Amino acid sequence: MIGPGDILPNAAKKFADKIALVCGSESFTFGELNRMSDSLACEIAKLGVQPGEAVSLFSQNRWEWLVTYHGILKAGAVVNPINVMLTQDELAFILVDRRAKRTPLAG
C-alpha cells in the first residue's frame, strides 16, 4: 500500500531527471526534490519527531515548502500546514491547540 510519504519517491523513480517544479528562475527535477526531502526527513528524525506526530509547516508558497512537506511525510509525521495569512492570535491558537513542542522549521 502506498502511503503519503511514497508519492515523491515513486514519482522520482519514474521521472528522476524530469522537471517537477519551476519557481522563478529556479527549476528542480523529481530526483532533486526527492533527495532534498530525504535529507530533511533525516533531520526531522534527529530532532526527535516521532512517526504520527504532527509537525506544523508555516511558510510562504516557495520550493522549500514542498521539500519540507515531503520531508515531514517521509519522517512518518503528519503535516499541519498553517496559512501565513493568519493573525498572530490565530497562529498562537493553532500552535497551542496542536500542542506544538518545537520551534517550527523556517524556510
PDB file as gemmi writes it, atoms N, CA and C in Angstrom:
CRYST1    1.000    1.000    1.000  90.00  90.00  90.00 P 1                      
ATOM      1  N   MET A   1       0.840  -1.185   0.000  1.00  0.00           N  
ATOM      2  CA  MET A   1       0.000   0.000   0.000  1.00  0.00           C  
ATOM      3  C   MET A   1       0.887   1.251   0.000  1.00  0.00           C  
ATOM      4  N   ILE A   2       0.558   2.176  -0.843  1.00  0.00           N  
ATOM      5  CA  ILE A   2       1.327   3.417  -0.943  1.00  0.00           C  
ATOM      6  C   ILE A   2       0.803   4.408   0.098  1.00  0.00           C  
ATOM      7  N   GLY A   3       1.741   4.977   0.857  1.00  0.00           N  
ATOM      8  CA  GLY A   3       1.383   5.995   1.839  1.00  0.00           C  
ATOM      9  C   GLY A   3       1.742   7.370   1.326  1.00  0.00           C  
ATOM     10  N   PRO A   4       1.345   8.408   2.053  1.00  0.00           N  
ATOM     11  CA  PRO A   4       1.634   9.776   1.618  1.00  0.00           C  
ATOM     12  C   PRO A   4       3.123  10.040   1.419  1.00  0.00           C  
ATOM     13  N   GLY A   5       3.972   9.421   2.219  1.00  0.00           N  
ATOM     14  CA  GLY A   5       5.414   9.624   2.103  1.00  0.00           C  
ATOM     15  C   GLY A   5       6.037   8.939   0.894  1.00  0.00           C  
ATOM     16  N   ASP A   6       5.229   8.155   0.166  1.00  0.00           N  
ATOM     17  CA  ASP A   6       5.727   7.435  -1.007  1.00  0.00           C  
ATOM     18  C   ASP A   6       5.475   8.177  -2.318  1.00  0.00           C  
ATOM     19  N   ILE A   7       4.706   9.244  -2.294  1.00  0.00           N  
ATOM     20  CA  ILE A   7       4.313   9.932  -3.525  1.00  0.00           C  
ATOM     21  C   ILE A   7       5.530  10.456  -4.288  1.00  0.00           C  
ATOM     22  N   LEU A   8       6.355  11.241  -3.633  1.00  0.00           N  
ATOM     23  CA  LEU A   8       7.520  11.812  -4.306  1.00  0.00           C  
ATOM     24  C   LEU A   8       8.548  10.741  -4.677  1.00  0.00           C  
ATOM     25  N   PRO A   9       8.886   9.793  -3.795  1.00  0.00           N  
ATOM     26  CA  PRO A   9       9.838   8.754  -4.194  1.00  0.00           C  
ATOM     27  C   PRO A   9       9.371   7.959  -5.418  1.00  0.00           C  
ATOM     28  N   ASN A  10       8.077   7.651  -5.498  1.00  0.00           N  
ATOM     29  CA  ASN A  10       7.566   6.915  -6.657  1.00  0.00           C  
ATOM     30  C   ASN A  10       7.671   7.749  -7.927  1.00  0.00           C  
ATOM     31  N   ALA A  11       7.360   9.039  -7.828  1.00  0.00           N  
ATOM     32  CA  ALA A  11       7.486   9.923  -8.991  1.00  0.00           C  
ATOM     33  C   ALA A  11       8.956  10.048  -9.399  1.00  0.00           C  
ATOM     34  N   ALA A  12       9.851  10.110  -8.405  1.00  0.00           N  
ATOM     35  CA  ALA A  12      11.283  10.236  -8.700  1.00  0.00           C  
ATOM     36  C   ALA A  12      11.822   8.979  -9.389  1.00  0.00           C  
ATOM     37  N   LYS A  13      11.288   7.803  -9.052  1.00  0.00           N  
ATOM     38  CA  LYS A  13      11.718   6.566  -9.717  1.00  0.00           C  
ATOM     39  C   LYS A  13      11.353   6.596 -11.199  1.00  0.00           C  
ATOM     40  N   LYS A  14      10.181   7.132 -11.499  1.00  0.00           N  
ATOM     41  CA  LYS A  14       9.702   7.149 -12.882  1.00  0.00           C  
ATOM     42  C   LYS A  14      10.257   8.325 -13.691  1.00  0.00           C  
ATOM     43  N   PHE A  15      10.425   9.469 -13.029  1.00  0.00           N  
ATOM     44  CA  PHE A  15      10.727  10.709 -13.746  1.00  0.00           C  
ATOM     45  C   PHE A  15      11.912  11.466 -13.149  1.00  0.00           C  
ATOM     46  N   ALA A  16      12.928  10.763 -12.668  1.00  0.00           N  
ATOM     47  CA  ALA A  16      14.029  11.367 -11.904  1.00  0.00           C  
ATOM     48  C   ALA A  16      14.619  12.624 -12.535  1.00  0.00           C  
ATOM     49  N   ASP A  17      14.840  12.618 -13.827  1.00  0.00           N  
ATOM     50  CA  ASP A  17      15.509  13.746 -14.482  1.00  0.00           C  
ATOM     51  C   ASP A  17      14.553  14.745 -15.117  1.00  0.00           C  
ATOM     52  N   LYS A  18      13.273  14.547 -14.927  1.00  0.00           N  
ATOM     53  CA  LYS A  18      12.279  15.463 -15.497  1.00  0.00           C  
ATOM     54  C   LYS A  18      12.012  16.604 -14.529  1.00  0.00           C  
ATOM     55  N   ILE A  19      11.753  17.770 -15.071  1.00  0.00           N  
ATOM     56  CA  ILE A  19      11.461  18.943 -14.249  1.00  0.00           C  
ATOM     57  C   ILE A  19      10.123  18.737 -13.537  1.00  0.00           C  
ATOM     58  N   ALA A  20      10.135  18.893 -12.241  1.00  0.00           N  
ATOM     59  CA  ALA A  20       8.935  18.734 -11.421  1.00  0.00           C  
ATOM     60  C   ALA A  20       8.391  20.070 -10.958  1.00  0.00           C  
ATOM     61  N   LEU A  21       9.280  21.057 -10.810  1.00  0.00           N  
ATOM     62  CA  LEU A  21       8.880  22.320 -10.205  1.00  0.00           C  
ATOM     63  C   LEU A  21       9.713  23.453 -10.768  1.00  0.00           C  
ATOM     64  N   VAL A  22       9.046  24.535 -11.120  1.00  0.00           N  
ATOM     65  CA  VAL A  22       9.723  25.750 -11.565  1.00  0.00           C  
ATOM     66  C   VAL A  22       9.275  26.878 -10.657  1.00  0.00           C  
ATOM     67  N   CYS A  23      10.250  27.550 -10.056  1.00  0.00           N  
ATOM     68  CA  CYS A  23       9.985  28.700  -9.178  1.00  0.00           C  
ATOM     69  C   CYS A  23      10.868  29.848  -9.641  1.00  0.00           C  
ATOM     70  N   GLY A  24      10.253  30.808 -10.315  1.00  0.00           N  
ATOM     71  CA  GLY A  24      11.039  31.915 -10.835  1.00  0.00           C  
ATOM     72  C   GLY A  24      12.083  31.404 -11.807  1.00  0.00           C  
ATOM     73  N   SER A  25      13.334  31.708 -11.530  1.00  0.00           N  
ATOM     74  CA  SER A  25      14.420  31.282 -12.413  1.00  0.00           C  
ATOM     75  C   SER A  25      14.989  29.916 -12.022  1.00  0.00           C  
ATOM     76  N   GLU A  26      14.476  29.318 -10.959  1.00  0.00           N  
ATOM     77  CA  GLU A  26      14.973  28.017 -10.497  1.00  0.00           C  
ATOM     78  C   GLU A  26      14.041  26.903 -10.953  1.00  0.00           C  
ATOM     79  N   SER A  27      14.628  25.757 -11.256  1.00  0.00           N  
ATOM     80  CA  SER A  27      13.825  24.580 -11.561  1.00  0.00           C  
ATOM     81  C   SER A  27      14.450  23.378 -10.859  1.00  0.00           C  
ATOM     82  N   PHE A  28      13.611  22.404 -10.553  1.00  0.00           N  
ATOM     83  CA  PHE A  28      14.039  21.231  -9.798  1.00  0.00           C  
ATOM     84  C   PHE A  28      13.453  19.986 -10.444  1.00  0.00           C  
ATOM     85  N   THR A  29      14.266  18.953 -10.530  1.00  0.00           N  
ATOM     86  CA  THR A  29      13.779  17.673 -11.044  1.00  0.00           C  
ATOM     87  C   THR A  29      13.134  16.894  -9.905  1.00  0.00           C  
ATOM     88  N   PHE A  30      12.400  15.865 -10.295  1.00  0.00           N  
ATOM     89  CA  PHE A  30      11.808  14.987  -9.283  1.00  0.00           C  
ATOM     90  C   PHE A  30      12.907  14.375  -8.412  1.00  0.00           C  
ATOM     91  N   GLY A  31      14.019  14.001  -9.037  1.00  0.00           N  
ATOM     92  CA  GLY A  31      15.126  13.409  -8.289  1.00  0.00           C  
ATOM     93  C   GLY A  31      15.723  14.370  -7.275  1.00  0.00           C  
ATOM     94  N   GLU A  32      15.903  15.625  -7.679  1.00  0.00           N  
ATOM     95  CA  GLU A  32      16.454  16.629  -6.759  1.00  0.00           C  
ATOM     96  C   GLU A  32      15.518  16.858  -5.578  1.00  0.00           C  
ATOM     97  N   LEU A  33      14.239  17.011  -5.861  1.00  0.00           N  
ATOM     98  CA  LEU A  33      13.277  17.221  -4.773  1.00  0.00           C  
ATOM     99  C   LEU A  33      13.244  16.015  -3.843  1.00  0.00           C  
ATOM    100  N   ASN A  34      13.327  14.835  -4.412  1.00  0.00           N  
ATOM    101  CA  ASN A  34      13.315  13.619  -3.601  1.00  0.00           C  
ATOM    102  C   ASN A  34      14.533  13.550  -2.689  1.00  0.00           C  
ATOM    103  N   ARG A  35      15.720  13.852  -3.226  1.00  0.00           N  
ATOM    104  CA  ARG A  35      16.943  13.816  -2.403  1.00  0.00           C  
ATOM    105  C   ARG A  35      16.894  14.874  -1.293  1.00  0.00           C  
ATOM    106  N   MET A  36      16.428  16.073  -1.629  1.00  0.00           N  
ATOM    107  CA  MET A  36      16.362  17.125  -0.606  1.00  0.00           C  
ATOM    108  C   MET A  36      15.365  16.766   0.490  1.00  0.00           C  
ATOM    109  N   SER A  37      14.232  16.183   0.107  1.00  0.00           N  
ATOM    110  CA  SER A  37      13.246  15.813   1.123  1.00  0.00           C  
ATOM    111  C   SER A  37      13.722  14.624   1.949  1.00  0.00           C  
ATOM    112  N   ASP A  38      14.512  13.714   1.349  1.00  0.00           N  
ATOM    113  CA  ASP A  38      15.127  12.623   2.121  1.00  0.00           C  
ATOM    114  C   ASP A  38      16.042  13.192   3.209  1.00  0.00           C  
ATOM    115  N   SER A  39      16.858  14.149   2.817  1.00  0.00           N  
ATOM    116  CA  SER A  39      17.785  14.780   3.763  1.00  0.00           C  
ATOM    117  C   SER A  39      17.027  15.466   4.891  1.00  0.00           C  
ATOM    118  N   LEU A  40      15.967  16.165   4.529  1.00  0.00           N  
ATOM    119  CA  LEU A  40      15.174  16.859   5.550  1.00  0.00           C  
ATOM    120  C   LEU A  40      14.479  15.860   6.472  1.00  0.00           C  
ATOM    121  N   ALA A  41      14.009  14.747   5.915  1.00  0.00           N  
ATOM    122  CA  ALA A  41      13.366  13.721   6.747  1.00  0.00           C  
ATOM    123  C   ALA A  41      14.338  13.210   7.812  1.00  0.00           C  
ATOM    124  N   CYS A  42      15.600  13.033   7.443  1.00  0.00           N  
ATOM    125  CA  CYS A  42      16.621  12.603   8.416  1.00  0.00           C  
ATOM    126  C   CYS A  42      16.807  13.649   9.507  1.00  0.00           C  
ATOM    127  N   GLU A  43      16.834  14.910   9.119  1.00  0.00           N  
ATOM    128  CA  GLU A  43      16.996  15.989  10.104  1.00  0.00           C  
ATOM    129  C   GLU A  43      15.791  16.068  11.037  1.00  0.00           C  
ATOM    130  N   ILE A  44      14.601  15.866  10.489  1.00  0.00           N  
ATOM    131  CA  ILE A  44      13.384  15.875  11.313  1.00  0.00           C  
ATOM    132  C   ILE A  44      13.452  14.748  12.340  1.00  0.00           C  
ATOM    133  N   ALA A  45      13.880  13.581  11.918  1.00  0.00           N  
ATOM    134  CA  ALA A  45      14.011  12.447  12.843  1.00  0.00           C  
ATOM    135  C   ALA A  45      15.050  12.744  13.919  1.00  0.00           C  
ATOM    136  N   LYS A  46      16.166  13.401  13.535  1.00  0.00           N  
ATOM    137  CA  LYS A  46      17.192  13.763  14.519  1.00  0.00           C  
ATOM    138  C   LYS A  46      16.665  14.719  15.573  1.00  0.00           C  
ATOM    139  N   LEU A  47      15.656  15.516  15.205  1.00  0.00           N  
ATOM    140  CA  LEU A  47      15.043  16.435  16.169  1.00  0.00           C  
ATOM    141  C   LEU A  47      14.164  15.699  17.179  1.00  0.00           C  
ATOM    142  N   GLY A  48      13.939  14.403  16.927  1.00  0.00           N  
ATOM    143  CA  GLY A  48      13.131  13.614  17.849  1.00  0.00           C  
ATOM    144  C   GLY A  48      11.667  13.508  17.472  1.00  0.00           C  
ATOM    145  N   VAL A  49      11.320  13.963  16.272  1.00  0.00           N  
ATOM    146  CA  VAL A  49       9.936  13.843  15.828  1.00  0.00           C  
ATOM    147  C   VAL A  49       9.624  12.368  15.621  1.00  0.00           C  
ATOM    148  N   GLN A  50       8.527  11.928  16.203  1.00  0.00           N  
ATOM    149  CA  GLN A  50       8.127  10.528  16.141  1.00  0.00           C  
ATOM    150  C   GLN A  50       7.087  10.317  15.041  1.00  0.00           C  
ATOM    151  N   PRO A  51       7.057   9.124  14.447  1.00  0.00           N  
ATOM    152  CA  PRO A  51       6.005   8.822  13.482  1.00  0.00           C  
ATOM    153  C   PRO A  51       4.624   9.067  14.095  1.00  0.00           C  
ATOM    154  N   GLY A  52       3.770   9.696  13.309  1.00  0.00           N  
ATOM    155  CA  GLY A  52       2.425  10.018  13.767  1.00  0.00           C  
ATOM    156  C   GLY A  52       2.306  11.359  14.457  1.00  0.00           C  
ATOM    157  N   GLU A  53       3.442  11.950  14.816  1.00  0.00           N  
ATOM    158  CA  GLU A  53       3.432  13.260  15.472  1.00  0.00           C  
ATOM    159  C   GLU A  53       3.147  14.347  14.438  1.00  0.00           C  
ATOM    160  N   ALA A  54       2.362  15.348  14.813  1.00  0.00           N  
ATOM    161  CA  ALA A  54       2.061  16.453  13.904  1.00  0.00           C  
ATOM    162  C   ALA A  54       3.212  17.451  13.890  1.00  0.00           C  
ATOM    163  N   VAL A  55       3.575  17.895  12.689  1.00  0.00           N  
ATOM    164  CA  VAL A  55       4.596  18.920  12.504  1.00  0.00           C  
ATOM    165  C   VAL A  55       3.946  20.076  11.757  1.00  0.00           C  
ATOM    166  N   SER A  56       3.949  21.244  12.374  1.00  0.00           N  
ATOM    167  CA  SER A  56       3.358  22.422  11.745  1.00  0.00           C  
ATOM    168  C   SER A  56       4.313  22.993  10.714  1.00  0.00           C  
ATOM    169  N   LEU A  57       3.766  23.364   9.571  1.00  0.00           N  
ATOM    170  CA  LEU A  57       4.540  23.925   8.464  1.00  0.00           C  
ATOM    171  C   LEU A  57       4.002  25.316   8.176  1.00  0.00           C  
ATOM    172  N   PHE A  58       4.784  26.327   8.514  1.00  0.00           N  
ATOM    173  CA  PHE A  58       4.391  27.726   8.379  1.00  0.00           C  
ATOM    174  C   PHE A  58       5.386  28.417   7.476  1.00  0.00           C  
ATOM    175  N   SER A  59       4.988  28.651   6.226  1.00  0.00           N  
ATOM    176  CA  SER A  59       5.898  29.244   5.256  1.00  0.00           C  
ATOM    177  C   SER A  59       5.110  29.807   4.093  1.00  0.00           C  
ATOM    178  N   GLN A  60       5.714  30.775   3.426  1.00  0.00           N  
ATOM    179  CA  GLN A  60       5.161  31.273   2.170  1.00  0.00           C  
ATOM    180  C   GLN A  60       5.183  30.143   1.143  1.00  0.00           C  
ATOM    181  N   ASN A  61       4.442  30.321   0.047  1.00  0.00           N  
ATOM    182  CA  ASN A  61       4.491  29.360  -1.056  1.00  0.00           C  
ATOM    183  C   ASN A  61       5.826  29.520  -1.766  1.00  0.00           C  
ATOM    184  N   ARG A  62       6.678  28.532  -1.603  1.00  0.00           N  
ATOM    185  CA  ARG A  62       8.000  28.537  -2.211  1.00  0.00           C  
ATOM    186  C   ARG A  62       8.479  27.100  -2.322  1.00  0.00           C  
ATOM    187  N   TRP A  63       9.566  26.857  -3.042  1.00  0.00           N  
ATOM    188  CA  TRP A  63      10.001  25.485  -3.264  1.00  0.00           C  
ATOM    189  C   TRP A  63      10.362  24.776  -1.961  1.00  0.00           C  
ATOM    190  N   GLU A  64      10.871  25.506  -0.996  1.00  0.00           N  
ATOM    191  CA  GLU A  64      11.236  24.896   0.287  1.00  0.00           C  
ATOM    192  C   GLU A  64      10.018  24.306   1.000  1.00  0.00           C  
ATOM    193  N   TRP A  65       8.857  24.909   0.773  1.00  0.00           N  
ATOM    194  CA  TRP A  65       7.623  24.385   1.379  1.00  0.00           C  
ATOM    195  C   TRP A  65       7.390  22.960   0.888  1.00  0.00           C  
ATOM    196  N   LEU A  66       7.533  22.752  -0.405  1.00  0.00           N  
ATOM    197  CA  LEU A  66       7.291  21.436  -0.992  1.00  0.00           C  
ATOM    198  C   LEU A  66       8.282  20.403  -0.461  1.00  0.00           C  
ATOM    199  N   VAL A  67       9.546  20.784  -0.372  1.00  0.00           N  
ATOM    200  CA  VAL A  67      10.573  19.877   0.158  1.00  0.00           C  
ATOM    201  C   VAL A  67      10.266  19.536   1.614  1.00  0.00           C  
ATOM    202  N   THR A  68       9.899  20.535   2.388  1.00  0.00           N  
ATOM    203  CA  THR A  68       9.588  20.314   3.802  1.00  0.00           C  
ATOM    204  C   THR A  68       8.358  19.437   3.964  1.00  0.00           C  
ATOM    205  N   TYR A  69       7.322  19.702   3.178  1.00  0.00           N  
ATOM    206  CA  TYR A  69       6.096  18.904   3.214  1.00  0.00           C  
ATOM    207  C   TYR A  69       6.419  17.422   3.021  1.00  0.00           C  
ATOM    208  N   HIS A  70       7.176  17.123   1.967  1.00  0.00           N  
ATOM    209  CA  HIS A  70       7.501  15.721   1.691  1.00  0.00           C  
ATOM    210  C   HIS A  70       8.492  15.153   2.706  1.00  0.00           C  
ATOM    211  N   GLY A  71       9.385  15.982   3.236  1.00  0.00           N  
ATOM    212  CA  GLY A  71      10.293  15.522   4.286  1.00  0.00           C  
ATOM    213  C   GLY A  71       9.543  15.115   5.548  1.00  0.00           C  
ATOM    214  N   ILE A  72       8.550  15.895   5.903  1.00  0.00           N  
ATOM    215  CA  ILE A  72       7.727  15.566   7.077  1.00  0.00           C  
ATOM    216  C   ILE A  72       7.028  14.230   6.863  1.00  0.00           C  
ATOM    217  N   LEU A  73       6.421  14.056   5.692  1.00  0.00           N  
ATOM    218  CA  LEU A  73       5.734  12.792   5.400  1.00  0.00           C  
ATOM    219  C   LEU A  73       6.698  11.611   5.415  1.00  0.00           C  
ATOM    220  N   LYS A  74       7.883  11.794   4.843  1.00  0.00           N  
ATOM    221  CA  LYS A  74       8.873  10.709   4.812  1.00  0.00           C  
ATOM    222  C   LYS A  74       9.355  10.342   6.212  1.00  0.00           C  
ATOM    223  N   ALA A  75       9.330  11.300   7.119  1.00  0.00           N  
ATOM    224  CA  ALA A  75       9.712  11.026   8.507  1.00  0.00           C  
ATOM    225  C   ALA A  75       8.600  10.291   9.252  1.00  0.00           C  
ATOM    226  N   GLY A  76       7.461  10.102   8.576  1.00  0.00           N  
ATOM    227  CA  GLY A  76       6.334   9.399   9.196  1.00  0.00           C  
ATOM    228  C   GLY A  76       5.439  10.301  10.006  1.00  0.00           C  
ATOM    229  N   ALA A  77       5.720  11.586   9.968  1.00  0.00           N  
ATOM    230  CA  ALA A  77       4.923  12.544  10.737  1.00  0.00           C  
ATOM    231  C   ALA A  77       3.724  13.017   9.915  1.00  0.00           C  
ATOM    232  N   VAL A  78       2.872  13.778  10.556  1.00  0.00           N  
ATOM    233  CA  VAL A  78       1.669  14.329   9.935  1.00  0.00           C  
ATOM    234  C   VAL A  78       1.903  15.813   9.705  1.00  0.00           C  
ATOM    235  N   VAL A  79       1.636  16.272   8.483  1.00  0.00           N  
ATOM    236  CA  VAL A  79       1.833  17.684   8.155  1.00  0.00           C  
ATOM    237  C   VAL A  79       0.631  18.494   8.631  1.00  0.00           C  
ATOM    238  N   ASN A  80       0.922  19.555   9.367  1.00  0.00           N  
ATOM    239  CA  ASN A  80      -0.096  20.515   9.790  1.00  0.00           C  
ATOM    240  C   ASN A  80       0.226  21.838   9.096  1.00  0.00           C  
ATOM    241  N   PRO A  81      -0.246  22.022   7.835  1.00  0.00           N  
ATOM    242  CA  PRO A  81       0.072  23.260   7.124  1.00  0.00           C  
ATOM    243  C   PRO A  81      -0.683  24.435   7.733  1.00  0.00           C  
ATOM    244  N   ILE A  82       0.024  25.530   7.922  1.00  0.00           N  
ATOM    245  CA  ILE A  82      -0.578  26.723   8.528  1.00  0.00           C  
ATOM    246  C   ILE A  82      -0.530  27.865   7.522  1.00  0.00           C  
ATOM    247  N   ASN A  83      -1.660  28.484   7.307  1.00  0.00           N  
ATOM    248  CA  ASN A  83      -1.782  29.600   6.375  1.00  0.00           C  
ATOM    249  C   ASN A  83      -1.033  30.814   6.911  1.00  0.00           C  
ATOM    250  N   VAL A  84      -0.167  31.389   6.091  1.00  0.00           N  
ATOM    251  CA  VAL A  84       0.627  32.544   6.518  1.00  0.00           C  
ATOM    252  C   VAL A  84      -0.204  33.820   6.618  1.00  0.00           C  
ATOM    253  N   MET A  85      -1.448  33.772   6.183  1.00  0.00           N  
ATOM    254  CA  MET A  85      -2.320  34.943   6.256  1.00  0.00           C  
ATOM    255  C   MET A  85      -3.038  35.043   7.608  1.00  0.00           C  
ATOM    256  N   LEU A  86      -2.825  34.076   8.482  1.00  0.00           N  
ATOM    257  CA  LEU A  86      -3.463  34.113   9.797  1.00  0.00           C  
ATOM    258  C   LEU A  86      -2.885  35.242  10.649  1.00  0.00           C  
ATOM    259  N   THR A  87      -3.686  35.716  11.566  1.00  0.00           N  
ATOM    260  CA  THR A  87      -3.202  36.718  12.518  1.00  0.00           C  
ATOM    261  C   THR A  87      -2.329  36.027  13.559  1.00  0.00           C  
ATOM    262  N   GLN A  88      -1.611  36.814  14.329  1.00  0.00           N  
ATOM    263  CA  GLN A  88      -0.772  36.239  15.393  1.00  0.00           C  
ATOM    264  C   GLN A  88      -1.617  35.458  16.392  1.00  0.00           C  
ATOM    265  N   ASP A  89      -2.793  35.982  16.730  1.00  0.00           N  
ATOM    266  CA  ASP A  89      -3.663  35.281  17.678  1.00  0.00           C  
ATOM    267  C   ASP A  89      -4.144  33.947  17.107  1.00  0.00           C  
ATOM    268  N   GLU A  90      -4.499  33.932  15.831  1.00  0.00           N  
ATOM    269  CA  GLU A  90      -4.947  32.693  15.198  1.00  0.00           C  
ATOM    270  C   GLU A  90      -3.806  31.672  15.140  1.00  0.00           C  
ATOM    271  N   LEU A  91      -2.619  32.145  14.800  1.00  0.00           N  
ATOM    272  CA  LEU A  91      -1.455  31.265  14.750  1.00  0.00           C  
ATOM    273  C   LEU A  91      -1.165  30.687  16.130  1.00  0.00           C  
ATOM    274  N   ALA A  92      -1.184  31.533  17.140  1.00  0.00           N  
ATOM    275  CA  ALA A  92      -0.939  31.079  18.517  1.00  0.00           C  
ATOM    276  C   ALA A  92      -1.971  30.028  18.925  1.00  0.00           C  
ATOM    277  N   PHE A  93      -3.231  30.262  18.579  1.00  0.00           N  
ATOM    278  CA  PHE A  93      -4.278  29.299  18.921  1.00  0.00           C  
ATOM    279  C   PHE A  93      -3.989  27.933  18.294  1.00  0.00           C  
ATOM    280  N   ILE A  94      -3.638  27.931  17.015  1.00  0.00           N  
ATOM    281  CA  ILE A  94      -3.368  26.663  16.316  1.00  0.00           C  
ATOM    282  C   ILE A  94      -2.193  25.936  16.950  1.00  0.00           C  
ATOM    283  N   LEU A  95      -1.117  26.660  17.233  1.00  0.00           N  
ATOM    284  CA  LEU A  95       0.059  26.012  17.812  1.00  0.00           C  
ATOM    285  C   LEU A  95      -0.221  25.473  19.210  1.00  0.00           C  
ATOM    286  N   VAL A  96      -0.998  26.196  19.987  1.00  0.00           N  
ATOM    287  CA  VAL A  96      -1.368  25.704  21.315  1.00  0.00           C  
ATOM    288  C   VAL A  96      -2.305  24.513  21.180  1.00  0.00           C  
ATOM    289  N   ASP A  97      -3.284  24.628  20.284  1.00  0.00           N  
ATOM    290  CA  ASP A  97      -4.248  23.552  20.071  1.00  0.00           C  
ATOM    291  C   ASP A  97      -3.558  22.277  19.597  1.00  0.00           C  
ATOM    292  N   ARG A  98      -2.534  22.400  18.742  1.00  0.00           N  
ATOM    293  CA  ARG A  98      -1.775  21.257  18.230  1.00  0.00           C  
ATOM    294  C   ARG A  98      -0.733  20.808  19.247  1.00  0.00           C  
ATOM    295  N   ARG A  99      -0.615  21.537  20.341  1.00  0.00           N  
ATOM    296  CA  ARG A  99       0.388  21.229  21.369  1.00  0.00           C  
ATOM    297  C   ARG A  99       1.791  21.193  20.773  1.00  0.00           C  
ATOM    298  N   ALA A 100       2.113  22.242  20.006  1.00  0.00           N  
ATOM    299  CA  ALA A 100       3.432  22.337  19.374  1.00  0.00           C  
ATOM    300  C   ALA A 100       4.523  22.239  20.433  1.00  0.00           C  
ATOM    301  N   LYS A 101       5.525  21.416  20.163  1.00  0.00           N  
ATOM    302  CA  LYS A 101       6.597  21.169  21.117  1.00  0.00           C  
ATOM    303  C   LYS A 101       7.892  21.853  20.744  1.00  0.00           C  
ATOM    304  N   ARG A 102       8.037  22.225  19.489  1.00  0.00           N  
ATOM    305  CA  ARG A 102       9.313  22.740  18.996  1.00  0.00           C  
ATOM    306  C   ARG A 102       9.087  23.998  18.191  1.00  0.00           C  
ATOM    307  N   THR A 103      10.191  24.673  17.931  1.00  0.00           N  
ATOM    308  CA  THR A 103      10.164  25.801  17.026  1.00  0.00           C  
ATOM    309  C   THR A 103       9.937  25.268  15.616  1.00  0.00           C  
ATOM    310  N   PRO A 104       8.952  25.826  14.892  1.00  0.00           N  
ATOM    311  CA  PRO A 104       8.702  25.342  13.524  1.00  0.00           C  
ATOM    312  C   PRO A 104       9.920  25.554  12.626  1.00  0.00           C  
ATOM    313  N   LEU A 105      10.075  24.686  11.650  1.00  0.00           N  
ATOM    314  CA  LEU A 105      11.128  24.834  10.657  1.00  0.00           C  
ATOM    315  C   LEU A 105      10.808  26.050   9.809  1.00  0.00           C  
ATOM    316  N   ALA A 106      11.764  26.865   9.555  1.00  0.00           N  
ATOM    317  CA  ALA A 106      11.553  28.072   8.759  1.00  0.00           C  
ATOM    318  C   ALA A 106      12.256  27.930   7.418  1.00  0.00           C  
ATOM    319  N   GLY A 107      11.643  28.459   6.393  1.00  0.00           N  
ATOM    320  CA  GLY A 107      12.251  28.394   5.076  1.00  0.00           C  
ATOM    321  C   GLY A 107      12.338  29.752   4.451  1.00  0.00           C  
TER     322      GLY A 107                                                      
END                                                                             
